[in-house]
């Protein structure tokens, strides 16, 4: 059974991810208004990729595999396309979006 402290922290993380996604999505649209042209062809939008990368950096986790596993386990309702996504595909999208940071 989940402890109250764990449940509370999961809800807070969910709020942080939601706010981060909204901020990134708004900023990305302002910087690149035509960025969503091919969004229907992609599993994850560019804003979602940037949000997950920022979330990884904010948590201080170096492994993209670990972040994808945690997001698929705890936040799959926010990012349904992450479930079953290969880490190599996600890494390729991160490089394509131009949000690569070296830890």
N, C-alpha and C positions, 0 to 999 in steps of 0.2 A: 504494500500500500504506500502511496506517495505521501511524503511528509509535507506538512503545510508550508515549510520554508522552501522546499523545492518547487512546489506549485506556484508560490508567490513569485519566485525568481523567474520561472518560465513565463508567467504572464507579463512581468516587467520586460523581459527580453523580447517578447512578442510585440509589445508596445514600441520598444526602441527600434526594432526592425521595421515596423509599419511606418513610424515617423521618418526613419532614414530613407525608406523607399519613396515616400512622398517627396521629401526634399531632393533626392537624387533625380527623380522623375521630372520634377518641375525645373530643376537646374539644367538637366540634359535637354529638355524641350526648348528652353531659352537659348542654349548654346547652339543646338543643332535642330532646328525646326523640322527638317526633312529626315530626321533619324528614324522615324517610325514607319517609313515607306514599306520596308520588307518585314515588319514585325510579325505579320501573320505566318511567315515562312519559318520563323525561328521558334525553337522550343522555349527559350528564355529571352526576354527582351533585353536590350542593352542596359536599361535602368536596373533590371533585376541582377544582371551580372555585376554591375558596378556596386550595387547594394551588398551583395554577398561578399564581394572582395573587400569592401570597406568594413563589413561586419567581421570578416576574418582578421583584418588588421587591428580593429578596435579590441578584439578579444585576445590578440597577441598570439594567435595560432599560426604556425608556419605551414602546416600541411593542409592543402586544399581538399585532400581526401577526407581528412577529419572533419573539416567544416561541412562538406557535402553530406557526410554521414549524419552529423548532428542536425543539420537543416532537414534532411529527409526524415529523420526520426521524430523530431520535435515540432518542426514548422512546415510539414508537408501541406498543410491546409493553406499556407500563405504562398508557397512555391511548389505547386503540384508537379511541375516539369522537372524538378530536381530528383525526384524518385526514379532511380534507375539510370540517371545520367552518369556517364563515365567521367572520371576526373580528367582524363586527357582532353575530352571534348570541352569541359568547362575551362580548362587551362588555355585551350586554343581560343575560346571566346574572350577570355580575359586579355590575352595578347592582342586580339583583333580590336577590342574596344579601346585599347590604349590606356588601361588602368593598371599596368604592371608596376609593382613596387618590389624592390629587393629588400627583404627583411634584414 
